[in-house]
Amino acid sequence: MRFETPGNPFAEPSSRPSGQRQQVIGALGDELLVYEVLRGGMGEVFLCGRAESSGPELAYKTFQQRFFFDRGARQAFVREAAV
């Protein structure tokens, strides 16, 4: 069985060095500051950090509605979230 992500497999990775935060561009709730928004084939990924911490960054990933009934796309999304 072979699984594929229905996005762009040739998309360039982020060029920002690890550990270097950019300027805050928004917030998700009261705790997460948004530093960057990346758009891909399956949705958007918000690169965030906790407002009260200099700890590790995290990614908040969204899923486009058009893939909701696509079982393969949902499985790919869940696999990526597990990474």
Residue, then its C-alpha position, 0 to 999 in steps of 0.5 A: m500500500r502506498f500513501e501520498t499527500p495531495g499537496n506539492p511534494f516539491a515545495e521548498p522547506s522553510s529557510r528560517p534557522s531553527g530557534q530563530r523567531q520572527q516578528v509576531i503577526g497574530a495570535l490564536g487564542d490567548e496563549l499562542l503567538v503566530y509567527e508565520v503562515l504557510r500554505g500548502g495543498m491540504g491547508e494552512v500551517f500556522l507556526c506558533g510559540r507560547a506567549e509566556s515561553s521561549g520554549p519550542e515552536l509548534a505548528y497548528k495545521t488546518f485542513q481544507q473542507r474540499f478534502f473532508f470526504d476524501r479518505g486518503a487525504r484525511q489519512a495523510f493529514v492524520r499521519e502528518a500530525a503524528v510526526 
